[in-house]
Amino acid sequence: MKKIFFLGECMVELKAISDSTLNQSFAGDVYNSAVYLKRCFSSLECGVVSAIGTDALSIKMRQRFVEEGLATQLVFTHANKVPGIYYIETDEQGERSFTYWRHDSAARKVVDFFNPSVEEELASADMLFISGISLAVIEPASRDLFWQIVQRIKKAGVKIVFDPNYRARLWQSEQETKGQYTIAFELADICLPGIEDLTTLYELHSAQAVMDYLAQFNIAEVVVKNGPSSVFTKINGQLFEHQITPVTHVVDTTSAGDAFNGAYLGARMAGMDEHKAVQLAAKAAAVVIQQPGAITPKEHFVKAMQST
Ligand code: ADP
């Protein structure tokens, strides 16, 4: 069975639904992608690499991973840390604001749990997915060890997948981010950037500019996402522009890119060419942005994906 791991942080989501009521769920970029990959391709093994705590919400989070069919052998339990939390509030104009408590989360310690048998498990996968948020969350003291392990598993044949997903507030400086992103670009076999993520950091404003910038690295497969505009792929030097159908009634764009990534990677692992993979990924993202929240209810998602 083909296997992919998604490394990063899943958080507890709290959303105000009235003055006195909060709705609690789970979300985080790599987790969202893992969920959508598994929902589109149930026969692929799809696992999360992260750390949670021993608290009640951590136990629920692990249960949710299992309910979504995700492999949890690399979800570690930290004795005295808890998951990150964020709170979303929507004002009368529909504008959302986010408050985070994630600076000391269990997930920041994930590399502390790495040992030879964890590395062996990682090396047994076909792909490892890392995002810019995963890189921001890994503690600076663990970075060298982390990259050594990524290098070794790449040598063992694991394809390294990177989505830059830039969140300025998670980094000390742009220089720090760029240092980590350069290593990621150097090691990536597949890169899935959104243009916006690279605009602030590198002043790149178009798909072509992103392709030109990434040409200095040896990345076999680049997929550039740009909201409702077309998707560009460059695979082994072959550039292609894929048209997608814009959604007219967008409800919430949270996790559009995550859903795209999950469906795209699943499709590629299942042997589809990039044309089919982009169409499926764009469809998954379109379904997700017509529903509120990062994770669309499973039944609705599966039904919508089956409709033409
Ligand atoms: P991110 O969520 O990473 O910022 P984008 O906004 O570029 O990513 O969106 C990712 C994908 O979601 C796009 O490539 C596209 O397939 C889909 N998407 C986003 N916005 C729309 C839209 N308004 N209509 C149709 N598809 C969209």
Boltz pocket constraint, residues with backbone or C-beta under 6 A from the ligand:
constraints:
  - pocket:
      binder: B
      contacts: [[A, 194], [A, 195], [A, 196], [A, 224], [A, 225], [A, 226], [A, 227], [A, 228], [A, 229], [A, 231], [A, 244], [A, 245], [A, 246], [A, 247], [A, 248], [A, 250], [A, 253], [A, 254], [A, 255], [A, 256], [A, 257], [A, 258], [A, 260], [A, 281], [A, 282], [A, 283], [A, 285], [A, 286], [A, 289]]
      max_distance: 6.0
